[in-house]
């Protein structure tokens, strides 16, 4: 499909005969590996560059070990600097043992979470969806910040950082409306909850307890969230929490819904939005992005749109990557 053509609404999906319900499979060709990143056209990149006024730069990668110990049973990395204790060493190298690309700021690639019935995006083989495809292309476009954490504070409903507090699409709409921002086709939507800043202030003992189980605010699962994101035609969505969506999955699901999901695995998106966004819609997910400094600047200058660039690591068959994202205002 040519990007100049009208994009289908969520209700009009799928566009290819035989594709799963609620999927964009075939919209950009049967062998597509980019999904909604196809919306990042050269024209939109050039338009985003014109947003730069001050030259202020914000790096959105957190420290590589910012979540310590790692969540989701991920292994902690060991960082060795070769020759560090050798006064005669002619050089030093970094060696990272046990490094998980999703332990800190990350893009979830399409291999990360398959649909339980339909597999990975576009029906391709799992190994065909390495993050190296995105890395070779690069990610450049207009970024939009929805500072939901700040907006909810002002609205008298502060987000509960250690609870599965849902950020409904209506909240995001109202937050963006308060900022005077309208999402455009191909935008990269950044949702700030304030979770990462909150986590940094926790005692080490509390962080250690979160390894066994934790909860966090985020987008709720279900068709309403998928439809909202698709119908706004964003190129990608990223947040500063560990999962983009509320955690744990299905925290607010009724026992009856869980019974339905267990009986019909096609209903998995009703309790876990990853299974809708990544494999069905081809919508990249970012997590644990460091958004606090950017959000503070947006609150001062009143501008919530900006040039955003991201250069994922070129890992063949890679599942995920640090975003290496910059915002320039």
N, C-alpha and C positions, 0 to 999 in steps of 0.2 A: 504493500500500500504506500502511495506517495504521501509524505507528511503534509503536503498542501491540501490533500483531501480531508474531508471531515472525519474526525476520529469517532469511532462508535462509542455510545454510552455503555455503561456497565450492563444495562438491561438488554442491550443488543448483542452482547457476547454470548457464545463465540462467533467468530466470523468465518471460521473454516469448518466445513462439514466433518463431523466425527470428533471434533475437539471437545475437551471436557467443558462442562458448564462453568461459567465464570472465568474463562481463560481467554488470553489474547493470542493463543497459538495460531500461527499462520498470518497474523497481521503484518509482520515484517518479513515474511518468507518462511518456508518450512525448515530452513537450516539456520535460523537466527540464534545468536548467542548473546544478544545485547538487551532484548526486551525493551523496557521503557527508556533505556539509555539511547535508543534510536532517536528520541525526541531532542537530543542535544545536537542540533544541527549547527553548521558553520555560521549561519545567519544569527542564531540565538547566542552563540559564543561571542560573536562580534558585538552584538547588542549589549551583552553583559559587560564586556570590556568598557563600554562607554559609561557604565555606572561608576567607574573609579573617579573620585574627585580629590581625596586627600592623600592617597597612597598609604593609608593606614593598613597594616597587615596583621592578621590574626591567624595563628597556627592552631588547628583544631585537633591535633593528636595529643592525647594525654601521655604521661610517662608510660613507658613500656610495662612497668610493674605497678601501675597505679592501683590496681585491685590486688591487694596482697593480704591474705592468700587468695588465689584465683577462685572464682565462682564456678559452678556447674561441673565440679570434679575435674577441672583442668589442672594440668601439671604446672608447678611453679618453675620459672626459668632460672638457670644459673648463668651468671655473666662472668666470664673470665677474660681478663686482659692479658694477653700473652706478654711475657717478659716484664711484667709490671714491677716485680721485685728484683729484677736483675739490673744492677747499675750499668752493666756493659751492653745491655740490649740495644740494638741499632734501630729497632722499630717496635711498635705495638700493634696487635690486632685484637678485635673483639671476637669472642666465641660464645655463642648463645646455645646452651644445652637445655632441652626440654621446652623450647619456646613454642607456645601456641599462638597462632596469628589472631586468635579471637579472645585473648586474655585481657586486652586493653582496647583502645579505639580501633574500630574495624569496619570493613564492608563485609557483609554476608554475601558470598557468591551463590549462584544458583545451585551449586552442588550441596550446599549446607543442609537444607531441609527439603527432601522430596515430598511430594504428595503421597499419602499412603496407598493410593490406588494407581494414580496416573504417572508417578515418577517425577522426573525433573522437567524443567521448563522446555516447552516446545516438543516434548516427547523424544528428545535426543537421548543418546546414551549418556549415562552419568559422567563418564570420563571426558566427554566432549565439552564440558562446561567449565574449564579451568578459568581462574581469575586472570590468567595471563591474557585472555582475549580483551578484557576491560583495560588492562594495563597497557596493551599495545595501542589501544584507541585513545586513552586518556579521557578525563571527565572535566569538562569546562562548561559553565553556564551561569545562569542567574540563580543565586541562592536566596531563600526567603526564610527569615527567622520567625517562628511562632513561639514567643517567650511565655509559654503557658504557666510556668512556675510563678513568674512575676505577676501575670495577669490574674491568676487564681488568688494570689495573696491580696491584690487590690480589690478583688471581688469578695473578699471575706471567706473564701473557701480554700485555704492553703492545702496544697497537695501533701498527702501523708506518705513520706518517703519509704517507710517500712511496712506499707500496706499495699494491696493490689488496687490502688485508687484509680478508677478509670478516667481517662481523658477522652470524653466523647467527641465525635466530629463537631457537634454544636459548640463545644468549648473552643476548639481550634478555630472555627469560623468567627466566634465572638472575639477571640484574641487577635486574630488578623484584622478584623474590622476595627478594633480599637487602635491598632497600629496603622490603619489607613492603607492596608495592603490587599491587593487582589491577586490571587495565584494565577499565573499565566502558564500556558502549555510549555512543558519542558523545564519548569522550575525544579530545583532541588530543595525540598522542604526540610528544614531543621526544626525539630521540636525540643525546646529546652524545658526540662522538668525541674532542674536544680539538684537532681539526684547525685551527680558526681561530686559537686561541691559539698553536699551533705555527707557523703561517704568519706571524703578526705578528712572531715572533722571528727570522725568516730574514733573511739579508743581501740587500740589493737585487739583487745579481748573481744569486743563486739564484732569486729571484722572477722575474727577467727570463728565465732559462732555462726556467722552467715554462710560458712562453707557447707554446713549440714543442710540448711534451708534458709531461704530469704524470700522476701516479697518486695515488689516495687511498683510504683504507679506507671501507667503507660496507656497506649491505645487499647481499647477493648477488642476482643475477637468478634467475629461475626460478619455477616454480609454487609451491614451498614458501613463498617470501617473500610472494607475492601472497595465498596461502591464509591464511597466518598473520595478515597485516594485516586481511584481510576477516573472518576468523572471530572476531577480537577486536572487530570493528565500530567501529574508530576513525573519527572524523570527518575526520581529516587526520593527516599525519605530516610532521615537519620535523627537520632535522639541521643541524649546524654545519659540515658539509663542503660542497664545491662541487656535489655531484651526488646526495646522499642515498645512492645506491648506490655500489658499488665502481667505480673508474675506472682504466683505460679499460673500456668495456663488453665483456663476454665475456672478461675477462682470464684466466679460469680455464677457459674452454671448450676442449674438445678439437678437434683439426682435423676430426674426424668430425661433431661438433655444428655447427661452422661450415658444413660442407658441407650439412648438413641445413637449416640456416637459410637459406642462399643458395638452396636448391632450393624451400623452402616458407616464404614470408614470414610465414605465420601463427605460426611458431615464434620470431618476433623477441623475445617476452618472455623466452625462455630465455637471451638474452644481454644484454638491455636492459630492466630492470624498468619504466622509464618507460612503455614501450608496453603494459604491463599495467595499471599503476595509474591513469594519467590517462585514456586513451581507453576502456578496458574497464570498470574498476571505478568510475570517477568519484571517485577518491581524490586530493585535493589534496596536492601535494608542496611542502614548504618547504626551502630550502637556504641555507647561509651565515648561519644565525641565530646571534646572539651569546649563547651559553649559559653562559659561564664564571662570571660573577658569580652567576647563578641557581644553578648547580651547587654553587658554594662555599657558598652559604647553605643549600641543601638538605642538604649534608653536615654542617653545623653543627646545624641544627634538626631533622634527621631527618624532614622532611616533603617528599615528592616529588610532592605533588599541590597544586593551586593554581588560582585564577581566572586564566584567560587571555583576553585580548581582542585583536582584530586588526581594523584598519580599512584595507583595501587602498585604493589610489588609484582614483578613479572615472574610468577611462580607457575611453571607448566603444570596443568591439572590442579592448580591450587583451589582450595575450598574458600579461602578468605584472605584478607590482607588488611594491614593498617591503611587508612585512607590517604595518609600524607596530604591532608586537605589544608588549603589556605583560603582565607577570605581577604579580599582587597577592597577597601572602601574609598 
